[in-house]
Amino acid sequence: MRQLWVLALLMLGACDPSQPIVMTSPPRIEKTLLNKIIPTGVLSCLREPDGSAVTSIRQSATYVIDLKKAGRDCRQKLQIVRNIIQREQ
């Protein structure tokens, strides 16, 4: 018990009485929910086509074209989301 009092007195003695103690309130943190900022239309991409039924060269070409469309759609929407987030920061 005596050690606790000694420790408390040492801590008080370390304070400089010429320096005022300033107490401030914690910073106010405001969060904006992303679902209010980002339109729901850009949160989903075109579905990737199923290539399991491809049996001809023509179907292969159509599959590749549809696959590229889905990828392009997703990259464009991701860029929109990136732009919105960067603008909000």
MOPAC internal coordinates of N, CA, C and O (Angstrom, degrees):
PM7 1SCF
backbone

  N    0.0000 0     0.00 0     0.00 0    0    0    0
  C    1.4553 1     0.00 0     0.00 0    1    0    0
  C    1.5321 1   109.89 1     0.00 0    2    1    0
  O    1.2310 1   121.31 1   138.54 1    3    2    1
  N    1.3377 1   115.09 1   -41.46 1    3    2    1
  C    1.4639 1   119.15 1  -179.23 1    5    3    2
  C    1.5298 1   110.17 1   -63.38 1    6    5    3
  O    1.2310 1   120.47 1   144.26 1    7    6    5
  N    1.3484 1   116.70 1   -35.74 1    7    6    5
  C    1.4628 1   120.56 1  -179.63 1    9    7    6
  C    1.5263 1   110.88 1   -64.07 1   10    9    7
  O    1.2310 1   120.57 1   144.71 1   11   10    9
  N    1.3157 1   116.52 1   -35.29 1   11   10    9
  C    1.4646 1   121.06 1   178.77 1   13   11   10
  C    1.5168 1   111.04 1   -63.92 1   14   13   11
  O    1.2310 1   120.47 1   138.19 1   15   14   13
  N    1.3532 1   116.70 1   -41.81 1   15   14   13
  C    1.4654 1   120.49 1   178.72 1   17   15   14
  C    1.5290 1   110.60 1   -66.30 1   18   17   15
  O    1.2310 1   120.46 1   140.66 1   19   18   17
  N    1.2903 1   116.73 1   -39.34 1   19   18   17
  C    1.4616 1   120.58 1   179.25 1   21   19   18
  C    1.5258 1   109.74 1   -64.04 1   22   21   19
  O    1.2310 1   121.00 1   137.05 1   23   22   21
  N    1.3154 1   115.68 1   -42.95 1   23   22   21
  C    1.4612 1   120.22 1   178.65 1   25   23   22
  C    1.5253 1   111.13 1   -62.60 1   26   25   23
  O    1.2310 1   120.00 1   137.17 1   27   26   25
  N    1.3258 1   117.61 1   -42.83 1   27   26   25
  C    1.4646 1   121.70 1   179.13 1   29   27   26
  C    1.5250 1   110.33 1   -63.18 1   30   29   27
  O    1.2310 1   120.08 1   136.88 1   31   30   29
  N    1.3461 1   117.46 1   -43.12 1   31   30   29
  C    1.4639 1   120.02 1   178.96 1   33   31   30
  C    1.5268 1   111.71 1   -65.42 1   34   33   31
  O    1.2310 1   120.26 1   142.34 1   35   34   33
  N    1.3234 1   117.11 1   -37.66 1   35   34   33
  C    1.4639 1   120.00 1   177.15 1   37   35   34
  C    1.5232 1   111.23 1   -64.55 1   38   37   35
  O    1.2310 1   120.75 1   139.86 1   39   38   37
  N    1.3260 1   116.17 1   -40.14 1   39   38   37
  C    1.4674 1   119.59 1   179.63 1   41   39   38
  C    1.5208 1   110.56 1   -66.33 1   42   41   39
  O    1.2310 1   119.91 1   138.82 1   43   42   41
  N    1.3222 1   117.78 1   -41.18 1   43   42   41
  C    1.4600 1   120.32 1   178.55 1   45   43   42
  C    1.5190 1   111.34 1   -67.11 1   46   45   43
  O    1.2310 1   120.50 1   144.22 1   47   46   45
  N    1.3182 1   116.65 1   -35.78 1   47   46   45
  C    1.4484 1   120.72 1   178.96 1   49   47   46
  C    1.5204 1   112.34 1   -68.37 1   50   49   47
  O    1.2310 1   120.22 1   156.36 1   51   50   49
  N    1.3004 1   117.18 1   -23.64 1   51   50   49
  C    1.4630 1   120.74 1  -179.80 1   53   51   50
  C    1.5194 1   112.12 1   -76.83 1   54   53   51
  O    1.2310 1   120.28 1   162.36 1   55   54   53
  N    1.3263 1   117.07 1   -17.64 1   55   54   53
  C    1.4705 1   120.59 1  -179.89 1   57   55   54
  C    1.5233 1   109.39 1   -74.70 1   58   57   55
  O    1.2310 1   120.42 1   -39.20 1   59   58   57
  N    1.2955 1   116.81 1   140.80 1   59   58   57
  C    1.4567 1   122.05 1   177.65 1   61   59   58
  C    1.5226 1   107.85 1   -92.75 1   62   61   59
  O    1.2310 1   119.43 1   -68.37 1   63   62   61
  N    1.3473 1   118.69 1   111.63 1   63   62   61
  C    1.4689 1   120.32 1  -176.70 1   65   63   62
  C    1.5266 1   113.45 1   -66.96 1   66   65   63
  O    1.2310 1   119.92 1   163.49 1   67   66   65
  N    1.3345 1   117.75 1   -16.51 1   67   66   65
  C    1.4632 1   119.08 1   179.69 1   69   67   66
  C    1.5281 1   111.99 1   -77.78 1   70   69   67
  O    1.2310 1   120.56 1   162.44 1   71   70   69
  N    1.3235 1   116.53 1   -17.56 1   71   70   69
  C    1.4590 1   120.85 1   179.20 1   73   71   70
  C    1.5321 1   109.02 1   -96.26 1   74   73   71
  O    1.2310 1   120.17 1   -58.14 1   75   74   73
  N    1.3320 1   117.29 1   121.86 1   75   74   73
  C    1.4641 1   118.84 1   179.81 1   77   75   74
  C    1.5314 1   110.64 1   -70.54 1   78   77   75
  O    1.2310 1   120.98 1   -32.08 1   79   78   77
  N    1.2905 1   115.74 1   147.92 1   79   78   77
  C    1.4592 1   121.19 1   175.70 1   81   79   78
  C    1.5212 1   107.16 1   -90.72 1   82   81   79
  O    1.2310 1   120.66 1   -59.05 1   83   82   81
  N    1.2973 1   116.34 1   120.95 1   83   82   81
  C    1.4656 1   121.90 1  -177.84 1   85   83   82
  C    1.5196 1   108.27 1  -108.22 1   86   85   83
  O    1.2310 1   121.17 1   -56.32 1   87   86   85
  N    1.2993 1   115.37 1   123.68 1   87   86   85
  C    1.4610 1   120.57 1   177.40 1   89   87   86
  C    1.5211 1   107.37 1  -106.62 1   90   89   87
  O    1.2310 1   120.92 1   -52.82 1   91   90   89
  N    1.3070 1   115.84 1   127.18 1   91   90   89
  C    1.4633 1   120.20 1   178.41 1   93   91   90
  C    1.5165 1   109.08 1  -120.40 1   94   93   91
  O    1.2310 1   121.70 1   -23.55 1   95   94   93
  N    1.3118 1   114.34 1   156.45 1   95   94   93
  C    1.4599 1   118.32 1   177.16 1   97   95   94
  C    1.5261 1   108.70 1   -78.73 1   98   97   95
  O    1.2310 1   119.90 1   -26.45 1   99   98   97
  N    1.3105 1   117.80 1   153.55 1   99   98   97
  C    1.4680 1   119.71 1   179.44 1  101   99   98
  C    1.5308 1   110.48 1   -64.47 1  102  101   99
  O    1.2310 1   119.99 1   -27.55 1  103  102  101
  N    1.3256 1   117.62 1   152.45 1  103  102  101
  C    1.4703 1   119.42 1  -179.35 1  105  103  102
  C    1.5242 1   110.94 1   -64.28 1  106  105  103
  O    1.2310 1   121.66 1   -34.68 1  107  106  105
  N    1.3015 1   114.42 1   145.32 1  107  106  105
  C    1.4599 1   120.16 1   179.09 1  109  107  106
  C    1.5207 1   108.33 1   -83.16 1  110  109  107
  O    1.2310 1   120.95 1   -53.14 1  111  110  109
  N    1.2865 1   115.80 1   126.86 1  111  110  109
  C    1.4651 1   120.63 1  -178.39 1  113  111  110
  C    1.5195 1   108.12 1  -109.45 1  114  113  111
  O    1.2310 1   121.52 1   -56.89 1  115  114  113
  N    1.3102 1   114.71 1   123.11 1  115  114  113
  C    1.4611 1   119.63 1   177.57 1  117  115  114
  C    1.5148 1   108.80 1  -111.27 1  118  117  115
  O    1.2310 1   120.85 1   -50.93 1  119  118  117
  N    1.3048 1   115.98 1   129.07 1  119  118  117
  C    1.4546 1   120.55 1   178.16 1  121  119  118
  C    1.5195 1   108.30 1  -116.35 1  122  121  119
  O    1.2310 1   121.38 1   -48.03 1  123  122  121
  N    1.2963 1   114.97 1   131.97 1  123  122  121
  C    1.4478 1   120.57 1   174.99 1  125  123  122
  C    1.5125 1   107.30 1  -101.45 1  126  125  123
  O    1.2310 1   120.55 1   -53.63 1  127  126  125
  N    1.2960 1   116.54 1   126.37 1  127  126  125
  C    1.4558 1   119.69 1  -179.22 1  129  127  126
  C    1.5228 1   109.93 1   -70.12 1  130  129  127
  O    1.2310 1   121.23 1   -46.74 1  131  130  129
  N    1.3269 1   115.26 1   133.26 1  131  130  129
  C    1.4602 1   120.08 1  -177.48 1  133  131  130
  C    1.5234 1   111.86 1   -63.03 1  134  133  131
  O    1.2310 1   120.28 1   149.57 1  135  134  133
  N    1.3339 1   117.06 1   -30.43 1  135  134  133
  C    1.4631 1   117.27 1  -178.36 1  137  135  134
  C    1.5231 1   112.17 1   -69.65 1  138  137  135
  O    1.2310 1   119.71 1   166.60 1  139  138  137
  N    1.3295 1   118.16 1   -13.40 1  139  138  137
  C    1.4643 1   120.66 1   174.71 1  141  139  138
  C    1.5290 1   111.07 1   -89.83 1  142  141  139
  O    1.2310 1   120.57 1   162.44 1  143  142  141
  N    1.3319 1   116.51 1   -17.56 1  143  142  141
  C    1.4611 1   121.29 1  -176.84 1  145  143  142
  C    1.5225 1   111.69 1   -98.90 1  146  145  143
  O    1.2310 1   120.53 1   138.31 1  147  146  145
  N    1.3229 1   116.59 1   -41.69 1  147  146  145
  C    1.4670 1   121.16 1  -173.23 1  149  147  146
  C    1.5197 1   109.32 1   -95.71 1  150  149  147
  O    1.2310 1   119.91 1   -57.38 1  151  150  149
  N    1.3264 1   117.77 1   122.62 1  151  150  149
  C    1.4631 1   120.42 1   178.83 1  153  151  150
  C    1.5312 1   110.70 1   -61.78 1  154  153  151
  O    1.2310 1   120.86 1   -37.50 1  155  154  153
  N    1.3186 1   115.96 1   142.50 1  155  154  153
  C    1.4644 1   120.18 1  -177.59 1  157  155  154
  C    1.5250 1   111.98 1   -64.98 1  158  157  155
  O    1.2310 1   119.50 1   156.10 1  159  158  157
  N    1.3215 1   118.56 1   -23.90 1  159  158  157
  C    1.4593 1   121.43 1  -179.62 1  161  159  158
  C    1.5106 1   114.11 1   -64.45 1  162  161  159
  O    1.2310 1   120.17 1   156.23 1  163  162  161
  N    1.3335 1   117.27 1   -23.77 1  163  162  161
  C    1.4668 1   119.29 1  -179.56 1  165  163  162
  C    1.5230 1   112.03 1   -96.51 1  166  165  163
  O    1.2310 1   120.07 1  -174.85 1  167  166  165
  N    1.3113 1   117.48 1     5.15 1  167  166  165
  C    1.4564 1   120.49 1  -178.34 1  169  167  166
  C    1.5196 1   113.38 1   -94.55 1  170  169  167
  O    1.2310 1   120.40 1  -176.36 1  171  170  169
  N    1.3182 1   116.85 1     3.64 1  171  170  169
  C    1.4633 1   119.36 1   175.32 1  173  171  170
  C    1.5183 1   109.05 1  -140.84 1  174  173  171
  O    1.2310 1   121.27 1   -34.91 1  175  174  173
  N    1.3043 1   115.19 1   145.09 1  175  174  173
  C    1.4614 1   121.44 1  -177.89 1  177  175  174
  C    1.5236 1   110.54 1  -104.72 1  178  177  175
  O    1.2310 1   121.43 1   -13.72 1  179  178  177
  N    1.3393 1   114.86 1   166.28 1  179  178  177
  C    1.4611 1   118.75 1   172.15 1  181  179  178
  C    1.5206 1   108.78 1   -60.08 1  182  181  179
  O    1.2310 1   120.64 1   -33.40 1  183  182  181
  N    1.3091 1   116.38 1   146.60 1  183  182  181
  C    1.4626 1   119.80 1   179.23 1  185  183  182
  C    1.5241 1   110.61 1   -70.63 1  186  185  183
  O    1.2310 1   121.25 1   -37.69 1  187  186  185
  N    1.2937 1   115.22 1   142.31 1  187  186  185
  C    1.4541 1   120.26 1   175.28 1  189  187  186
  C    1.5207 1   107.84 1   -71.07 1  190  189  187
  O    1.2310 1   119.96 1   -48.44 1  191  190  189
  N    1.3311 1   117.68 1   131.56 1  191  190  189
  C    1.4668 1   119.41 1  -178.18 1  193  191  190
  C    1.5212 1   111.50 1   -67.42 1  194  193  191
  O    1.2310 1   121.77 1   -28.25 1  195  194  193
  N    1.3175 1   114.21 1   151.75 1  195  194  193
  C    1.4653 1   120.50 1   179.32 1  197  195  194
  C    1.5310 1   108.04 1   -86.52 1  198  197  195
  O    1.2310 1   120.33 1   -60.10 1  199  198  197
  N    1.3073 1   116.98 1   119.90 1  199  198  197
  C    1.4602 1   121.02 1  -177.67 1  201  199  198
  C    1.5093 1   113.61 1   -96.70 1  202  201  199
  O    1.2310 1   120.28 1  -172.82 1  203  202  201
  N    1.3199 1   117.07 1     7.18 1  203  202  201
  C    1.4631 1   118.70 1  -175.34 1  205  203  202
  C    1.5301 1   112.68 1   -71.63 1  206  205  203
  O    1.2310 1   119.65 1   157.69 1  207  206  205
  N    1.3339 1   118.28 1   -22.31 1  207  206  205
  C    1.4654 1   120.64 1  -177.34 1  209  207  206
  C    1.5270 1   112.46 1   -96.11 1  210  209  207
  O    1.2310 1   119.48 1  -172.22 1  211  210  209
  N    1.3075 1   118.60 1     7.78 1  211  210  209
  C    1.4650 1   122.33 1  -178.71 1  213  211  210
  C    1.5341 1   109.12 1   -71.64 1  214  213  211
  O    1.2310 1   121.48 1   -57.47 1  215  214  213
  N    1.3341 1   114.78 1   122.53 1  215  214  213
  C    1.4751 1   119.04 1  -179.16 1  217  215  214
  C    1.5183 1   112.84 1  -127.49 1  218  217  215
  O    1.2310 1   120.23 1   169.17 1  219  218  217
  N    1.3370 1   117.17 1   -10.83 1  219  218  217
  C    1.4677 1   118.71 1  -178.13 1  221  219  218
  C    1.5204 1   109.65 1  -130.91 1  222  221  219
  O    1.2310 1   121.27 1   -11.22 1  223  222  221
  N    1.3211 1   115.17 1   168.78 1  223  222  221
  C    1.4596 1   120.80 1   177.99 1  225  223  222
  C    1.5232 1   110.16 1   -65.35 1  226  225  223
  O    1.2310 1   120.41 1   141.38 1  227  226  225
  N    1.3130 1   116.82 1   -38.62 1  227  226  225
  C    1.4662 1   121.26 1   179.03 1  229  227  226
  C    1.5283 1   110.18 1   -62.00 1  230  229  227
  O    1.2310 1   120.10 1   135.44 1  231  230  229
  N    1.3349 1   117.41 1   -44.56 1  231  230  229
  C    1.4541 1   120.85 1   178.41 1  233  231  230
  C    1.5300 1   111.22 1   -66.13 1  234  233  231
  O    1.2310 1   121.07 1   145.57 1  235  234  233
  N    1.3343 1   115.56 1   -34.43 1  235  234  233
  C    1.4639 1   119.71 1   177.36 1  237  235  234
  C    1.5254 1   110.65 1   -63.81 1  238  237  235
  O    1.2310 1   120.90 1   137.22 1  239  238  237
  N    1.3282 1   115.88 1   -42.78 1  239  238  237
  C    1.4645 1   120.04 1   179.55 1  241  239  238
  C    1.5269 1   110.58 1   -64.03 1  242  241  239
  O    1.2310 1   120.46 1   136.07 1  243  242  241
  N    1.3185 1   116.73 1   -43.93 1  243  242  241
  C    1.4695 1   120.78 1   178.53 1  245  243  242
  C    1.5273 1   110.42 1   -62.76 1  246  245  243
  O    1.2310 1   121.00 1   139.01 1  247  246  245
  N    1.3363 1   115.69 1   -40.99 1  247  246  245
  C    1.4632 1   120.24 1   178.74 1  249  247  246
  C    1.5264 1   111.12 1   -61.07 1  250  249  247
  O    1.2310 1   120.53 1   134.39 1  251  250  249
  N    1.3300 1   116.59 1   -45.61 1  251  250  249
  C    1.4678 1   120.61 1  -178.95 1  253  251  250
  C    1.5236 1   110.55 1   -64.11 1  254  253  251
  O    1.2310 1   120.20 1   138.56 1  255  254  253
  N    1.3391 1   117.22 1   -41.44 1  255  254  253
  C    1.4657 1   120.94 1   178.91 1  257  255  254
  C    1.5254 1   110.25 1   -62.92 1  258  257  255
  O    1.2310 1   120.10 1   134.61 1  259  258  257
  N    1.3360 1   117.42 1   -45.39 1  259  258  257
  C    1.4638 1   121.10 1   180.00 1  261  259  258
  C    1.5325 1   111.11 1   -66.05 1  262  261  259
  O    1.2310 1   120.85 1   143.90 1  263  262  261
  N    1.3203 1   115.98 1   -36.10 1  263  262  261
  C    1.4573 1   120.44 1   178.22 1  265  263  262
  C    1.5282 1   110.65 1   -64.75 1  266  265  263
  O    1.2310 1   120.73 1   137.37 1  267  266  265
  N    1.3247 1   116.21 1   -42.63 1  267  266  265
  C    1.4677 1   120.65 1   178.25 1  269  267  266
  C    1.5215 1   110.91 1   -65.35 1  270  269  267
  O    1.2310 1   119.99 1   141.57 1  271  270  269
  N    1.3504 1   117.63 1   -38.43 1  271  270  269
  C    1.4715 1   121.01 1   177.68 1  273  271  270
  C    1.5210 1   110.64 1   -61.61 1  274  273  271
  O    1.2310 1   120.48 1   136.02 1  275  274  273
  N    1.3365 1   116.70 1   -43.98 1  275  274  273
  C    1.4633 1   120.74 1   179.87 1  277  275  274
  C    1.5272 1   110.82 1   -63.67 1  278  277  275
  O    1.2310 1   120.04 1   137.87 1  279  278  277
  N    1.3008 1   117.53 1   -42.13 1  279  278  277
  C    1.4594 1   121.05 1   178.68 1  281  279  278
  C    1.5188 1   112.14 1   -65.04 1  282  281  279
  O    1.2310 1   120.57 1   136.76 1  283  282  281
  N    1.3284 1   116.51 1   -43.24 1  283  282  281
  C    1.4677 1   121.19 1   178.97 1  285  283  282
  C    1.5283 1   110.41 1   -62.94 1  286  285  283
  O    1.2310 1   120.74 1   136.95 1  287  286  285
  N    1.3407 1   116.20 1   -43.05 1  287  286  285
  C    1.4558 1   121.08 1   179.28 1  289  287  286
  C    1.5286 1   110.57 1   -59.79 1  290  289  287
  O    1.2310 1   120.81 1   135.54 1  291  290  289
  N    1.3083 1   116.05 1   -44.46 1  291  290  289
  C    1.4641 1   120.18 1  -178.29 1  293  291  290
  C    1.5345 1   111.01 1   -67.22 1  294  293  291
  O    1.2310 1   119.95 1   138.00 1  295  294  293
  N    1.3134 1   117.71 1   -42.00 1  295  294  293
  C    1.4752 1   120.54 1   178.89 1  297  295  294
  C    1.5220 1   111.20 1   -64.15 1  298  297  295
  O    1.2310 1   119.97 1   139.75 1  299  298  297
  N    1.3301 1   117.67 1   -40.25 1  299  298  297
  C    1.4657 1   120.72 1   179.01 1  301  299  298
  C    1.5237 1   110.97 1   -64.29 1  302  301  299
  O    1.2310 1   120.68 1   136.99 1  303  302  301
  N    1.3245 1   116.30 1   -43.01 1  303  302  301
  C    1.4659 1   119.56 1  -179.71 1  305  303  302
  C    1.5260 1   111.21 1   -68.25 1  306  305  303
  O    1.2310 1   120.26 1   142.81 1  307  306  305
  N    1.3188 1   117.11 1   -37.19 1  307  306  305
  C    1.4548 1   120.29 1   177.19 1  309  307  306
  C    1.5248 1   110.39 1   -64.81 1  310  309  307
  O    1.2310 1   119.98 1   142.62 1  311  310  309
  N    1.3111 1   117.65 1   -37.38 1  311  310  309
  C    1.4623 1   120.98 1   177.49 1  313  311  310
  C    1.5308 1   110.87 1   -64.80 1  314  313  311
  O    1.2310 1   120.22 1   141.84 1  315  314  313
  N    1.3203 1   117.19 1   -38.16 1  315  314  313
  C    1.4704 1   120.86 1   176.69 1  317  315  314
  C    1.5231 1   109.82 1   -61.37 1  318  317  315
  O    1.2310 1   120.39 1   134.57 1  319  318  317
  N    1.3281 1   116.86 1   -45.43 1  319  318  317
  C    1.4654 1   120.96 1   179.17 1  321  319  318
  C    1.5305 1   110.29 1   -63.14 1  322  321  319
  O    1.2310 1   120.21 1   136.95 1  323  322  321
  N    1.3313 1   117.20 1   -43.05 1  323  322  321
  C    1.4710 1   120.73 1   177.22 1  325  323  322
  C    1.5211 1   111.41 1   -57.70 1  326  325  323
  O    1.2310 1   120.58 1   134.01 1  327  326  325
  N    1.3292 1   116.49 1   -45.99 1  327  326  325
  C    1.4634 1   121.04 1  -179.18 1  329  327  326
  C    1.5277 1   111.08 1   -61.87 1  330  329  327
  O    1.2310 1   120.35 1   138.21 1  331  330  329
  N    1.3236 1   116.93 1   -41.79 1  331  330  329
  C    1.4662 1   120.39 1   179.34 1  333  331  330
  C    1.5230 1   110.70 1   -63.94 1  334  333  331
  O    1.2310 1   120.14 1   135.32 1  335  334  333
  N    1.3194 1   117.34 1   -44.68 1  335  334  333
  C    1.4683 1   120.55 1  -178.91 1  337  335  334
  C    1.5279 1   110.58 1   -65.75 1  338  337  335
  O    1.2310 1   119.71 1   138.10 1  339  338  337
  N    1.3222 1   118.16 1   -41.90 1  339  338  337
  C    1.4593 1   120.50 1   179.13 1  341  339  338
  C    1.5262 1   110.99 1   -65.56 1  342  341  339
  O    1.2310 1   120.24 1   144.05 1  343  342  341
  N    1.3071 1   117.14 1   -35.95 1  343  342  341
  C    1.4625 1   120.78 1   178.62 1  345  343  342
  C    1.5203 1   110.84 1   -67.69 1  346  345  343
  O    1.2310 1   119.74 1   146.68 1  347  346  345
  N    1.3272 1   118.11 1   -33.32 1  347  346  345
  C    1.4501 1   122.44 1  -178.66 1  349  347  346
  C    1.5302 1   112.88 1   -77.02 1  350  349  347
  O    1.2310 1   120.12 1   160.23 1  351  350  349
  N    1.3259 1   117.38 1   -19.77 1  351  350  349
  C    1.4721 1   119.22 1  -176.87 1  353  351  350
  C    1.4629 1   111.34 1   -81.24 1  354  353  351
  O    1.2310 1   120.10 1   180.00 1  355  354  353

